[in-house]
Amino acid sequence: MSTTASADRLLADVTALLAARPGRVLVGIAGPPGAGKSTLAQRITDAVHGPGGVVAGYVPMDGFHLSNAQLARLGRAGRKGAPDTFDVAGYVAVLQRIRAEAGRADVYVPDFDRALDEPVAAGRVVPAEARLVVTEGNYLAVDHGGWQAVRPLLDRLYYLDCDATLRRRRLVRRHRAGGRSAAEAHRWVDDVDEPNARIVAATRARCDLLVPG
């Protein structure tokens, strides 16, 4: 990792990349659960996408969650969110296609519906004319289990950090909104989210810029 940057500097870095490189620019945001990755991704796409701006696309890694039925079949439902509970090969294939189809064809990508707690096929689209594509998720800098194929596909990879207490509060609120009791939400954060956060924290050095959350 080269240095620490504010969110404004991150946006300036993305803008400079767009100015310096022809064609499509693909950037990623990694970080632990609850750090605010989707919010930051939306901020970036909104900032560049508008009157006089560039067309931008958004690809959430969470869209590649295995379905609840598949997690149950594999005996992984109690670990949902761990690195091996995603279709990493499908995610890599979509990123490769986003690279290959720049300026040629729209690429439909899955989204994740938190109300359903399920991925939704073709929930989003990366337009053919999109110059910037932002993808975000926990494991973009992980170097094993198939995730190692992600980093070479990105022009830049940012790491979004966040105060642990704030992260945990966000996660408990998220799980409560999903129907878990307070005790169940806290237990899930302790037993599932925090071990995943430690995996993600070990990848910070493989990212280009650290952004405080």
C-alpha positions, -999 to +999 in steps of 0.1 A: +000+000+000+015+033-010-002+059+013-033+070+032-058+092+013-090+110+020-121+102+001-116+134-018-081+124-028-095+090-039-119+108-062-091+129-075-071+098-082-100+082-101-105+114-121-068+115-130-069+079-141-099+087-164-079+116-179-047+096-184-060+064-198-081+058-229-110+034-227-125+018-197-111+022-161-120-004-136-114+003-099-121-017-068-128-009-032-119-035-006-125-034+031-141-052+061-178-058+065-197-027+075-169-003+065-192+016+040-178+003+007-211+005-012-217+041+000-182+051-011-187+033-045-219+052-050-202+085-041-176+079-067-200+069-095-223+099-086-194+123-087-183+114-122-216+105-137-237+135-145-241+164-168-208+167-187-194+137-169-186+102-178-209+072-178-201+049-148-211+014-138-213-003-104-206-040-097-212-052-061-193-083-052-222-092-029-242-100-060-221-131-063-232-146-030-242-182-034-280-185-029-293-195+004-304-228-012-268-235-023-253-225+010-277-249+027-267-277+003-231-271+010-235-268+047-222-232+047-254-213+056-241-205+091-210-189+076-226-167+049-202-140+039-170-160+043-147-161+012-159-196+002-196-186+002-193-166-031-192-176-067-157-162-071-152-178-106-184-161-118-172-128-103-139-130-121-156-140-154-179-110-152-149-086-145-131-101-175-162-096-197-165-060-185-130-055-197-136-073-230-169-056-238-160-020-233-176+001-260-192-030-275-220-043-254-239-039-222-230-063-194-257-074-170-244-082-135-261-095-104-271-073-074-278-083-038-312-077-022-307-073+016-345-075+022-345-109+005-310-118+017-304-132-018-285-123-050-307-110-079-297-120-114-291-092-138-301-066-112-276-041-126-261-032-159-227-019-170-235+001-201-213-004-231-203+033-230-193+032-194-157+046-190-156+040-153-166+008-135-165+006-097-166-028-080-165-033-042-164-061-017-146-077+011-122-100-007-109-081-037-073-083-024-073-118-011-045-139-027-059-174-026-091-194-031-096-180-066-097-144-054-062-138-065-075-135-101-094-103-092-065-079-084-049-081-119-082-070-135-083-037-116-065-005-126-066+006-090-076-010-057-085+011-026-089-001+010-116+015+030-109+013+067-133+020+095-134+023+133-142-012+147-169+000+171-187+019+143-185-011+120-199-034+145-228-010+153-236-009+116-235-046+112-257-053+142-282-028+128-280-045+094-287-079+109-315-066+130-331-051+099-328-085+083-349-101+110-324-113+136-329-106+173-304-084+191-287-115+206-286-132+172-272-101+155-244-097+180-236-134+179-234-133+140-211-103+142-188-121+167-188-155+150-190-146+113-183-110+105-153-104+127-134-135+115-141-123+079-129-088+089-096-102+101-091-120+067-098-087+049-074-067+072-046-090+062-050-078+026-044-041+032-008-041+019-020-054-015-041-023-020-029+010-036-044+035-012-059+033+023-090+055+028-101+061+064-138+054+067 
